Amino acid sequence: MATSTSLPHAAASHDIPTWDGLKRAIVSSSGFQSWCLESDTTDSDTSQEQQVMAYLRETLETLAY
């Protein structure tokens, strides 16, 4: 079973501009748009960042399989 670790926000604060640009690119991709429609993640309780992270997690799990 895989475990995930996360860095404290302060440790990665210099990466924020990179993450924001990557997040914008992912959100505008056709793959992400299709995934949103299929997974019905347009719920107002789910932030865009949470959607992107779920998309990346699923994509990486699929590739690792």
trRosetta pair geometry for C-beta under 8 A, 3 or more apart (Angstrom, degrees):
i j d omega theta_ij theta_ji phi_ij phi_ji
7 11 4.6 -111 172 78 111 125
7 12 4.8 103 97 -32 133 117
8 11 4.7 93 62 0 84 104
8 12 7.5 166 84 6 47 87
9 12 6.5 -80 -152 52 32 90
9 13 6.4 61 152 -70 69 84
10 13 5.7 -17 -148 -29 35 118
12 15 4.6 -42 179 33 87 121
12 16 7.5 122 129 -50 79 69
12 19 8.0 62 149 -34 117 138
13 16 5.8 -12 -167 -24 48 114
15 18 5.0 -60 -165 47 67 116
15 19 5.5 68 137 -26 89 104
16 19 5.7 -56 -141 39 30 110
16 20 6.2 33 160 -22 66 106
17 20 5.7 -52 -144 35 31 113
17 21 6.5 29 157 -16 63 106
18 21 6.0 -59 -152 38 29 109
18 22 6.2 26 153 -16 65 110
19 22 5.6 -57 -144 41 31 111
19 23 6.0 35 156 -24 66 107
20 23 5.7 -53 -144 35 28 113
20 24 6.5 30 155 -19 62 104
21 24 5.8 -53 -150 34 31 111
21 25 6.5 30 153 -17 64 106
22 25 5.7 -56 -150 37 33 112
22 26 6.3 32 153 -19 67 106
23 26 5.7 -54 -146 36 31 111
23 27 6.2 31 156 -20 65 107
23 48 7.3 93 173 133 119 106
23 49 6.7 -30 -135 -107 143 71
23 52 5.2 -24 -136 -120 88 174
24 27 5.8 -55 -145 37 29 111
24 28 6.4 17 159 -10 64 111
25 28 6.2 -66 -148 42 27 103
25 29 6.6 41 151 -42 63 101
26 29 5.6 -46 -154 10 34 118
26 32 5.2 109 161 -62 72 147
26 52 5.3 97 97 -138 141 108
26 55 6.8 148 169 92 124 140
26 56 7.3 -39 -137 -62 154 99
27 32 5.8 -114 -119 115 24 156
27 48 6.5 4 -99 -170 134 116
27 52 6.5 -57 -63 -82 85 112
28 32 7.6 56 47 52 20 130
29 32 4.6 91 66 7 92 101
29 33 6.9 -157 96 -6 49 87
30 33 5.4 -55 -146 39 36 114
30 34 6.2 37 156 -19 69 105
31 34 5.9 -55 -148 37 28 109
31 35 6.2 30 153 -20 63 108
31 59 7.8 61 151 -99 132 131
32 35 5.5 -54 -146 36 32 114
32 36 6.4 37 154 -24 65 103
32 52 7.3 -8 -135 -111 133 71
32 55 5.5 24 -123 -158 86 162
33 36 5.8 -51 -152 30 30 113
33 37 6.8 27 152 -15 62 104
34 37 5.8 -57 -153 36 34 110
34 38 6.2 25 154 -13 68 111
35 38 5.8 -61 -144 43 30 107
35 39 5.7 5 166 1 69 117
35 41 7.8 -3 129 18 83 127
35 55 5.2 106 110 -123 156 104
35 58 7.3 153 -152 77 133 140
36 39 6.4 -66 -131 50 21 93
36 40 7.9 93 169 -79 51 11
36 41 5.4 -97 -137 53 68 96
36 42 6.2 78 174 -58 105 85
36 51 6.7 25 -101 -171 101 130
36 55 7.8 -31 -58 -80 75 124
37 40 7.6 14 -180 -69 26 51
39 54 7.7 -179 142 128 160 127
39 58 8.0 -145 -78 -32 149 170
40 43 7.5 62 142 -37 76 90
41 46 5.5 -83 -178 91 86 162
41 51 5.1 138 135 -121 133 101
41 54 6.7 -179 -120 78 155 146
42 46 7.9 -177 174 56 6 117
43 46 4.6 77 72 4 96 105
46 50 5.0 -126 -167 87 79 126
46 51 5.6 94 142 -60 115 89
46 54 8.0 -32 -164 -1 131 143
47 50 4.6 97 56 6 79 102
47 51 7.1 -139 98 -5 43 86
48 51 5.5 -52 -149 35 35 115
48 52 6.4 34 153 -19 67 104
49 52 5.7 -52 -147 36 33 110
49 53 6.3 31 155 -17 65 107
50 53 5.7 -55 -145 39 31 111
50 54 6.3 31 155 -19 65 106
51 54 5.8 -56 -148 37 29 109
51 55 6.2 31 153 -21 64 107
52 55 5.6 -54 -147 36 31 114
52 56 6.3 29 155 -16 65 106
53 56 5.8 -53 -145 38 31 109
53 57 6.2 35 154 -22 64 107
54 57 5.6 -52 -145 36 30 114
54 58 6.3 28 157 -15 64 107
55 58 6.1 -58 -148 39 27 107
55 59 6.2 26 155 -19 64 111
56 59 5.6 -56 -143 38 30 112
56 60 6.1 26 160 -15 66 108
57 60 6.1 -60 -148 40 25 106
57 61 6.3 25 155 -18 63 109
58 61 5.7 -55 -145 37 30 111
58 62 6.3 32 156 -20 64 106
59 62 5.8 -56 -151 35 29 111
59 63 6.4 25 153 -15 64 107
60 63 5.6 -54 -143 39 34 110
60 64 6.1 33 156 -20 67 108
61 64 5.7 -55 -143 38 30 110
61 65 6.5 39 154 -31 62 102
62 65 5.7 -49 -152 22 31 115
